[in-house]
Amino acid sequence: MTSATPLGGIAAQLIYPLDDRPTPECHASTIVETHGGTIAAAWFGGTHESAPDVGIWFSRFVGGVWERPVEVATGEWTLGRRFPCWNPVLFQAGGGPLLLFYKVGPRPSTWWGEMMLSDDEGRTWRDQHHLPRGGIGPVKNKPIELPDGAILCPSSSEHDGWRVHFEVTRDLGHTWETIGPVAGADEFPAIQPTILLHPDGRLQALCRTNGRGVIAQTWSADSGATWSRLAATSLPNPDSGIDAVTLSDGRHLLVYNPLTEGRHKLSVAVSADGQDWREVLKLEDEAAGEFSYPAVIQAADGTIHITDTFHREAIKHVVVPPQALP
């Protein structure tokens, strides 16, 4: 367990110390606030990415201290062979349980989606099950809950090139509807969308791209039923994951690698309209190393919580008070 160190109003810490790692490597964190107000995080960890011993690890942030991580899911399969786990996504359903989505399989082109639920803020888990054939669930970033209670998951696939799609469940993951893939993959092969909410009801998804050097975007004016053709933003992307959130004051916040190559810098940008972005915080700014795959939420008290991969050795947690954003 580690405690926070304030940095000019911003608190940063590793979820676990480097000399007491639960696994040799880790990656792809997710963060959530539960109904009870507890911040929790999950990630995949094991010998190395794609190794059969890679499982899903989970920890809660209680009293300013992260609890010791516990492994809550593995890739055990009915035939007795263990597959690696990938890309967990935590989501607190409105009025319902805490959901944990994750992927299992040899590689992203052949993985499948699984999920389970918790009624006690992640202390225990139940109802682990496969998603329907072809279902992935949210592939990296958190879903949103639509006004009618449906959960809209930003997703993507890699078995036929990089393609963005969306998946909707209205019954906590028992049945699913797939929307897409979004047009434009020929120009912008993209995965791992993250969804922003606009005051006129439109949705905007920002996406990681492969070999294009920019973040791509797509828009929906009908609650995610249809999406516009993928197009470029002004934001750079070095083929690395991003995450974003619409803040309570209406601004949009993005955590990303402000590079076209490498993952050695990590920044926060803010926009009023989802189009014009301004870099406002440098979370990491090194000549080498890896700071990647961020996840971001805004808690009920207004604070912004960010997690990211720290050199593939640990998960870093950063707390940003809203007044720290220009």
C-alpha positions as CSV (number, residue, x, y, z in Angstrom):
1,M,0.0,0.0,0.0
2,T,1.2,3.5,-0.8
3,S,0.0,7.0,0.3
4,A,-0.3,10.1,-1.9
5,T,2.3,12.7,-2.3
6,P,0.9,16.2,-3.1
7,L,2.5,17.9,-6.2
8,G,1.2,21.5,-6.4
9,G,-2.4,20.5,-5.6
10,I,-2.1,17.3,-7.6
11,A,-1.6,14.1,-5.7
12,A,0.3,11.2,-7.4
13,Q,1.2,7.8,-6.2
14,L,1.7,4.2,-7.3
15,I,-1.1,1.8,-6.4
16,Y,1.6,-0.6,-5.1
17,P,5.3,-0.1,-4.5
18,L,7.8,-1.3,-7.1
19,D,9.6,-3.5,-4.6
20,D,6.3,-5.3,-3.7
21,R,4.8,-5.9,-7.1
22,P,2.0,-8.6,-7.3
23,T,3.2,-9.5,-10.8
24,P,6.3,-8.8,-12.9
25,E,4.3,-6.7,-15.4
26,C,1.0,-4.9,-15.6
27,H,-1.0,-2.8,-18.1
28,A,-4.4,-1.4,-19.1
29,S,-5.9,0.1,-16.0
30,T,-9.5,1.1,-15.4
31,I,-10.9,3.3,-12.6
32,V,-14.4,3.8,-11.2
33,E,-16.3,5.4,-8.3
34,T,-18.8,3.1,-6.6
35,H,-22.2,4.0,-5.3
36,G,-20.7,4.1,-1.8
37,G,-18.1,6.7,-2.9
38,T,-15.2,4.3,-3.0
39,I,-12.6,4.7,-5.8
40,A,-11.5,1.3,-7.3
41,A,-9.2,0.3,-10.0
42,A,-8.4,-2.9,-12.0
43,W,-5.7,-3.9,-14.6
44,F,-4.2,-7.0,-16.2
45,G,-1.0,-8.4,-14.8
46,G,1.3,-11.4,-15.1
47,T,4.6,-12.4,-16.4
48,H,4.2,-10.3,-19.5
49,E,1.4,-9.2,-21.8
50,S,-0.2,-12.3,-23.5
51,A,1.3,-14.8,-21.1
52,P,-1.1,-17.5,-19.9
53,D,-0.7,-16.4,-16.3
54,V,-2.0,-12.9,-16.9
55,G,-5.1,-12.2,-14.8
56,I,-7.3,-9.3,-13.7
57,W,-6.2,-7.5,-10.6
58,F,-8.3,-5.2,-8.4
59,S,-7.7,-2.7,-5.6
60,R,-9.8,-0.1,-3.7
61,F,-8.7,3.3,-2.5
62,V,-9.8,3.6,1.1
63,G,-8.8,6.4,3.4
64,G,-6.3,7.8,1.0
65,V,-4.5,4.4,0.8
66,W,-4.7,1.7,-1.9
67,E,-5.5,-1.8,-0.5
68,R,-3.2,-4.6,-1.5
69,P,-4.2,-5.8,-5.0
70,V,-6.1,-9.1,-5.4
71,E,-6.5,-11.2,-8.5
72,V,-10.2,-11.4,-9.2
73,A,-10.3,-13.2,-12.6
74,T,-8.1,-15.5,-14.7
75,G,-8.4,-17.0,-18.1
76,E,-9.3,-20.5,-17.0
77,W,-11.3,-22.2,-19.8
78,T,-13.7,-25.1,-19.7
79,L,-11.2,-27.4,-21.5
80,G,-8.6,-26.8,-18.8
81,R,-6.3,-24.5,-20.7
82,R,-5.6,-21.1,-19.3
83,F,-5.6,-18.1,-21.6
84,P,-4.3,-14.6,-20.8
85,C,-6.7,-11.8,-19.7
86,W,-6.8,-8.3,-21.2
87,N,-8.2,-4.8,-20.8
88,P,-10.6,-4.8,-17.8
89,V,-13.2,-2.1,-17.7
90,L,-15.1,-1.2,-14.5
91,F,-18.5,0.4,-14.7
92,Q,-20.9,1.4,-11.9
93,A,-24.4,0.8,-13.2
94,G,-27.0,3.4,-12.0
95,G,-28.9,1.8,-9.1
96,G,-27.3,-1.6,-9.8
97,P,-24.2,-3.6,-9.2
98,L,-20.6,-2.8,-10.0
99,L,-19.7,-4.4,-13.4
100,L,-16.3,-5.7,-14.5
101,F,-15.8,-6.4,-18.2
102,Y,-12.6,-8.0,-19.5
103,K,-11.3,-10.0,-22.4
104,V,-9.8,-13.5,-22.6
105,G,-7.9,-15.2,-25.4
106,P,-4.6,-15.7,-27.0
107,R,-4.4,-12.3,-28.7
108,P,-6.7,-9.3,-29.5
109,S,-7.7,-10.7,-32.9
110,T,-9.1,-13.9,-31.3
111,W,-10.1,-12.8,-27.7
112,W,-13.7,-12.9,-26.4
113,G,-15.6,-10.8,-23.8
114,E,-16.4,-11.9,-20.2
115,M,-17.9,-10.1,-17.3
116,M,-18.9,-10.4,-13.7
117,L,-20.8,-8.3,-11.1
118,S,-20.2,-7.1,-7.5
119,D,-22.9,-6.0,-5.0
120,D,-20.4,-4.9,-2.3
121,E,-18.0,-2.4,-4.1
122,G,-15.7,-5.1,-5.4
123,R,-15.1,-7.1,-2.1
124,T,-16.7,-10.1,-3.7
125,W,-17.8,-11.0,-7.3
126,R,-20.5,-13.2,-8.8
127,D,-22.0,-14.4,-12.1
128,Q,-18.9,-14.6,-14.2
129,H,-20.0,-15.4,-17.7
130,H,-19.0,-15.2,-21.4
131,L,-20.6,-12.4,-23.5
132,P,-22.7,-13.7,-26.4
133,R,-20.6,-14.9,-29.4
134,G,-18.8,-12.0,-31.0
135,G,-19.4,-9.7,-28.0
136,I,-16.4,-7.9,-26.5
137,G,-18.1,-5.3,-24.3
138,P,-16.2,-2.1,-23.7
139,V,-12.8,-2.8,-25.2
140,K,-10.7,-0.4,-23.1
141,N,-12.7,2.6,-21.9
142,K,-15.8,3.0,-19.7
143,P,-19.3,2.8,-21.1
144,I,-22.0,5.5,-20.6
145,E,-25.5,5.1,-19.4
146,L,-28.2,6.4,-21.7
147,P,-31.3,8.2,-20.5
148,D,-33.4,5.1,-21.0
149,G,-31.0,3.0,-18.8
150,A,-29.2,1.3,-21.6
151,I,-25.4,0.9,-21.3
152,L,-23.6,2.0,-24.4
153,C,-20.1,0.4,-24.6
154,P,-17.3,1.8,-26.8
155,S,-15.7,-1.1,-28.5
156,S,-13.6,-2.3,-31.4
157,S,-12.2,-5.4,-33.2
158,E,-8.9,-6.4,-34.7
159,H,-9.6,-9.7,-36.5
160,D,-10.4,-7.9,-39.8
161,G,-8.3,-4.8,-39.6
162,W,-8.9,-2.2,-36.9
163,R,-12.6,-1.3,-36.7
164,V,-14.6,0.7,-34.2
165,H,-18.1,-0.4,-33.2
166,F,-20.4,0.0,-30.2
167,E,-22.3,-2.5,-28.1
168,V,-25.5,-1.9,-26.1
169,T,-27.0,-3.9,-23.2
170,R,-30.3,-3.2,-21.5
171,D,-30.1,-6.0,-19.0
172,L,-26.7,-5.7,-17.3
173,G,-24.9,-7.7,-19.9
174,H,-27.2,-10.7,-20.5
175,T,-28.2,-9.6,-24.1
176,W,-26.4,-7.3,-26.5
177,E,-26.9,-5.3,-29.6
178,T,-23.9,-4.4,-31.9
179,I,-23.8,-1.0,-33.7
180,G,-21.4,-0.7,-36.6
181,P,-18.6,-1.0,-37.5
182,V,-18.2,2.7,-38.0
183,A,-17.3,3.7,-41.6
184,G,-13.9,5.1,-42.5
185,A,-11.6,2.3,-41.3
186,D,-9.9,2.4,-44.7
187,E,-8.6,5.9,-44.0
188,F,-8.4,5.7,-40.2
189,P,-7.9,2.1,-38.9
190,A,-9.0,2.8,-35.3
191,I,-9.8,1.0,-32.0
192,Q,-10.5,1.8,-28.3
193,P,-13.0,4.7,-28.6
194,T,-13.9,6.9,-25.6
195,I,-17.2,8.7,-25.4
196,L,-17.9,12.4,-24.7
197,L,-21.3,13.9,-24.0
198,H,-22.4,17.2,-25.6
199,P,-25.1,19.6,-24.3
200,D,-27.2,19.3,-27.5
201,G,-27.4,15.5,-26.9
202,R,-24.7,14.5,-29.4
203,L,-22.1,11.9,-28.6
204,Q,-18.5,12.2,-29.7
205,A,-16.1,9.3,-29.7
206,L,-12.3,9.8,-29.8
207,C,-10.3,6.8,-31.0
208,R,-6.7,5.5,-31.2
209,T,-5.4,5.0,-34.7
210,N,-2.8,2.8,-36.3
211,G,-0.1,4.5,-38.3
212,R,-2.0,7.8,-38.9
213,G,-0.4,9.9,-36.1
214,V,-3.6,11.5,-35.0
215,I,-6.6,10.7,-32.8
216,A,-9.7,10.0,-34.9
217,Q,-13.3,11.0,-34.1
218,T,-16.9,10.0,-34.9
219,W,-20.2,11.6,-33.9
220,S,-23.7,10.4,-33.1
221,A,-26.9,12.6,-33.0
222,D,-29.2,9.7,-32.1
223,S,-27.9,8.4,-28.7
224,G,-25.4,6.1,-30.4
225,A,-27.7,4.4,-32.9
226,T,-25.7,5.7,-35.9
227,W,-22.2,7.2,-36.1
228,S,-20.5,9.5,-38.6
229,R,-17.5,8.5,-40.7
230,L,-14.2,8.5,-38.9
231,A,-12.3,11.7,-39.3
232,A,-9.1,13.3,-38.0
233,T,-8.8,15.5,-35.0
234,S,-6.0,18.0,-34.4
235,L,-4.6,15.7,-31.6
236,P,-1.5,13.6,-32.1
237,N,-1.5,9.8,-31.4
238,P,1.4,7.4,-31.4
239,D,-0.7,4.3,-31.7
240,S,-1.5,4.3,-28.0
241,G,-4.6,4.2,-25.9
242,I,-6.4,7.3,-24.7
243,D,-9.4,8.1,-22.4
244,A,-11.6,11.1,-21.9
245,V,-14.5,12.3,-19.8
246,T,-17.1,15.1,-19.9
247,L,-16.8,17.1,-16.7
248,S,-19.7,18.4,-14.6
249,D,-19.0,21.9,-15.8
250,G,-19.5,20.8,-19.4
251,R,-15.9,20.9,-20.5
252,H,-14.2,17.8,-22.0
253,L,-11.0,16.4,-20.6
254,L,-8.6,14.0,-22.5
255,V,-5.6,12.1,-21.2
256,Y,-3.3,11.1,-24.0
257,N,0.3,10.7,-25.2
258,P,1.0,14.1,-27.0
259,L,3.3,12.4,-29.5
260,T,3.3,10.7,-32.9
261,E,5.9,8.2,-31.7
262,G,6.7,6.7,-28.3
263,R,4.8,6.7,-25.0
264,H,7.3,8.6,-22.8
265,K,5.0,11.7,-22.3
266,L,1.5,11.8,-20.9
267,S,-0.6,14.9,-20.8
268,V,-4.1,16.3,-20.0
269,A,-6.0,18.5,-22.5
270,V,-9.2,20.3,-22.1
271,S,-11.8,21.5,-24.7
272,A,-15.1,23.4,-24.5
273,D,-16.5,21.9,-27.7
274,G,-14.6,18.6,-28.3
275,Q,-12.9,20.2,-31.4
276,D,-10.4,22.8,-30.1
277,W,-8.1,21.3,-27.5
278,R,-5.6,22.9,-25.2
279,E,-2.9,21.0,-23.3
280,V,-3.1,22.0,-19.6
281,L,-1.1,19.5,-17.6
282,K,2.0,17.4,-18.2
283,L,1.6,14.2,-16.1
284,E,4.8,12.7,-17.5
285,D,7.6,14.2,-19.6
286,E,10.6,12.0,-20.0
287,A,13.1,11.2,-22.7
288,A,12.3,7.5,-22.6
289,G,10.1,4.9,-20.8
290,E,6.4,4.1,-21.0
291,F,3.4,6.0,-19.5
292,S,0.4,4.8,-21.3
293,Y,-3.2,3.5,-21.5
294,P,-4.8,6.1,-19.2
295,A,-8.2,5.9,-17.6
296,V,-10.0,8.9,-16.2
297,I,-13.2,9.7,-14.2
298,Q,-14.6,12.6,-12.3
299,A,-15.8,11.7,-8.8
300,A,-18.9,13.0,-7.2
301,D,-16.9,15.5,-5.2
302,G,-15.5,17.0,-8.4
303,T,-12.0,15.6,-8.2
304,I,-10.5,14.0,-11.3
305,H,-8.9,10.6,-10.9
306,I,-6.5,9.3,-13.5
307,T,-4.7,5.9,-13.7
308,D,-2.0,4.9,-16.2
309,T,0.6,2.2,-16.9
310,F,3.9,3.2,-15.2
311,H,6.8,1.5,-17.2
312,R,4.7,-1.7,-17.3
313,E,5.8,-2.3,-13.7
314,A,3.0,-0.5,-11.7
315,I,-0.2,1.4,-12.1
316,K,0.0,5.1,-11.2
317,H,-2.9,7.1,-9.7
318,V,-3.2,10.8,-10.0
319,V,-5.8,13.0,-8.3
320,V,-6.4,16.4,-9.9
321,P,-8.7,19.0,-8.1
322,P,-10.9,20.8,-10.6
323,Q,-9.4,24.1,-9.7
324,A,-6.0,22.9,-11.0
325,L,-7.4,23.0,-14.5
326,P,-7.0,26.4,-16.1
